[in-house]
Amino acid sequence: MDALERAKQIRFYHTLDLTPDYTTPGWFDMRRYVGEYGLPDSLAGKRVLDVGTWDGFWAFEMEKRGAEVVALDLDDERELDWPPRHRPKEYNVAGPRGQGFYAAKEVLGSKVERVVQNIYHAKPEELGQFDLVFCGSVLIHLRDQFLALERICNLVKPGGMFITAEEHEPLLNRIPRMHLARYRATRQKAVVYWIPARKTWKQMIFDAGFDRVEEIGTFAMEVGEGEKKFTVPHVVHHGFRSA
């Protein structure tokens, strides 16, 4: 069975245009939101890290722009940052989480390198440093968002940048002089911990070590399929390290 036929049998998380005639029916269609993130038009000659790549939408997008891309994720769902009451006790019933990525990589002829590692353990001694680190809609699923941001900052080389887009809590941003986050209990299979306000995200990124942080904009991300669709407010930040 060739890679395209394998891909057609996989339940994708990301919607991916694999060929002119076949697009994966993913749970998240990020194609319409690419312009919201402020990605550089050209990443030629740049080394880029995609944190929490899953099926690789952003990794492949940045490779199209000329980057050498490393994609970070985990294969075993038991290793995800889930609380004890929701943590799987057995290995993934459907197999490793990287199946969609590898099938897509083969169909696309991609050179993206996928590394199986938790962001908490990602260090420049092993991975090196990057001109750009991208992390989209991942931090809300981590119990220690600040540790993840600190690790990410250490992976950005001097003069490099960090791009992130995460869910935010609009009501909390109205409270003056306070940086707040709402704890949201887990629901169904989506494990979500803290939902910070926009200004809280910005302060956390700065406190994690970035020398300058800019809020680029906000947008509403549509999630799901059919009657189950709903929108989630997102805020985009860019963090910069001084050269």
PyMOL commands that set and color helices and strands:
alter all, ss='L'
color gray80, all
select helices_A, chain A and resi 3-7+31-36+57-64+77-79+99-108+119-121+124-127+139-141+145-155+170-174+198-207+226-228
alter helices_A, ss='H'
color red, helices_A
select strands_A, chain A and resi 17-19+22-23+47-51+68-73+113-116+130-136+156-167+181-183+194-196+212-223+230-240
alter strands_A, ss='S'
color yellow, strands_A
deselect
rebuild
show_as cartoon
